[in-house]
Amino acid sequence: MRLSPQQSLLIKRQAETVFGAGAKVRLFGSRTDDTARGGDIDLLVETQEPITDPVRRAAQLSAKLVMSLGEQRFDILVITPQTPLQPIHREAIEKGVLL
């Protein structure tokens, strides 16, 4: 996984401030491959509670992460109990690394 322990902890904490204490965060995509270089930071945020406006909250999390970790590209997916799972969600759950 190409995130430091400090970066992982910061991402998790920021996700909890935006989505609540029960939010789970998974890193997926190229950043899970230690041999790769570069790439954006792909995150899947899972909540057990329904939330309003998940797109706005994902944008809030992205903004907080840019302010905390510097100018990087974050792709954030959100799944809640009411989210119909798409193939990308399933892949992120199966292959992602829980932070």
Secondary structure, DSSP 4 states (H G I P E B T S, - for coil): --S-HHHHHHHHHHHHHHH-TT-EEEEEGGGG-TT-----EEEEEE-SS--S-HHHHHHHHHHHHHHHH-S--EEEEEE-TTPPPPHHHHHHHHH-EE-
